[in-house]
Every structure is written in C-alpha cells, then in structure tokens.
C-alpha cells in the first residue's frame, strides 16, 4: 500500500509539472501573436462537381460492370460532342453560375460580418447570367443587426443579380426582413415565416431595491435619454415614449417589406403572427414551396453551383484551447462509457 501511495503521489506531481509546462507554452505563444484584426479566408466549393462525383460513385456501386461501362462510354461521348460543338462555335460562352450562401443568424446578427465578405466576393466576380441563392435560418433579433444584413442582400439586387432566398426552417421577424429582399422566396412546407412585428421586454428591480433599502441613482440630460430602466422607477411618460418608439420601428419594418413586396397585404400580415410554409404561400409572403436542396439541385442541371463561405481564422491560443477541450471531453466520455450499467 505504501508503494501505491508513493507512486500515486509521484504521478500527481508529474502530471502537475506537465500541465504547468503546457500552460506556460500556451501563454508564451499567445503573447507572441500580435494583436491584429481578425482575418478570414474565403472557401469556394463546386457543388455541381460534388453532385456529379456522387452520381458517378452511386452508378458504379449499383450498376453491373457492363451497365457501368456503357454509362461511362455515354459520358465520354457527351463530353466529346460538347467539345466539338464548342470548337465549331468558336469561343464558347461561359456556363452561368449560381453562388450559394448560408446565413444562420443569431440574436445580434453578428454573422453579417461574414455575409458582407461573401457578397463582396460575389460582386467582384459576378457576370451576366449569374445568380445567388441564400439559405436563411433565423428567428430574428436586433433591429440594427438584421437591418444591416438585409442591406447587404440589397447590394445584390442593386447590381441586378437575381437573388433567391430559401427558408428550410425559420425566417421570422429580422429573418423575414432579409428574405423579403429577394426576387424569389421559397419555403419548406413547415418552415416558419413572418412575425412582422417588434417586441421588447425588460425586467425592473426597483421594488426589490426599495425593499432592501438600496438607493439607485440615474442622471440624464434630455427628457428621453432613458425611458424604461432596470433599476430605476419607471414612469407612465417613459412607458408611453417606449411604446411610441416600438410603433415607429414597426412602421419602418412594414414600409421596408412593402418596398420589396408591393402586392403583399401588409395590414393583414404585419400583426406579429407567424405562419407555416403553405399558409405563407397563400398570404403571398413566399413565392413557392421547396427545400433549398431541391432548388439547388434543379439549378445544378443547367448551371455551375458554387458554395461561398467566409470563415474567420482561429488564433493559435483558440486552437490549443479547442484541442484541450476535445481531449478533456474524450476522457470524460470514456469514463462515462465504462460506468454504464450492463443490460
């Protein structure tokens, strides 16, 4: 037992030393990296080629050798005929492209930073006949964040690049503010669409503070620098002004949607309610029922589909922290598996 105790003590010391060394190395690396603005990289994925490869692999797996050989022969014949036609016509016109972007928005819509880079890249290389598909998934959030996101999409409209928005799950409130900018909106049958309204809620702890004899002071210059507060005593005048601000925002929201979808009965749909895909189609909130997968696959039949994604580069310290987190999680997962009762 004494040997085991001494061995355990030695092992604990060794682990402590190793952890300390790793911590020092991480700190040195982190301090060595200069504080620069976050940079990212643009990733382009040829979805059309991926679909062709998938089809080829499935054919090889499912067809007999004779059938697959005939299939490959037909592909070569098609490619040869296409090449011959291009030579006869001289310089062949470039195949139109479809650029696909995914936008999964949070409350503050911070993802707009990547959206901006993606749209700027597309605008830099877009040619006649190209178009853009954006998959939007968001339940809405801060007005200024989603207002900027919608403005980024409007850059495509201003450049006369056809824009399609696909809603597979939800595009409500700020999410629909983005969607309405599109020339065409598709929604899955049970996707949530709408919620054209404005909401704000704030707790107030003033009575709790008074109960415990805690004073709270707030000094402002301007009658409505603050309307409702967390800790101060709210007034009816402040509440009324706050409600006026909400109504003004709602008016702007409705005007924005009417600008892009003028045939929409805005009074009927701008009640703050949301609807599912089929209902949204009946109300004119969307133009068709389809998933983004079907939209992209149909476009891929005639055009080259390219997925565009802007991703921020992770710092060394973040990568090390992420690796350490995965290692710790793996250890706990193994321990949990070992402690599972047997059936």
JOWO-V870211 format. One record per helix or strand of 3 or more residues. SS is the DSSP state (H for helix, E for strand). FROM is the first residue (numbers start at 0). LEN is the number of residues. If there is no record, write none. Layout:
# JOWO-V870211
ss: <SS/SS>
from: <FROM/FROM>
len: <LEN/LEN>
This chain:
# JOWO-V870211
ss: <H/E/H/H/E/H/E/H/E/E/H/E/E/H/H/H/E/H/H/E/H>
from: <1/39/46/64/96/111/130/142/161/169/173/183/191/205/235/265/273/276/291/303/315>
len: <31/7/16/24/8/14/8/16/6/3/6/4/3/6/25/4/3/7/9/9/23>
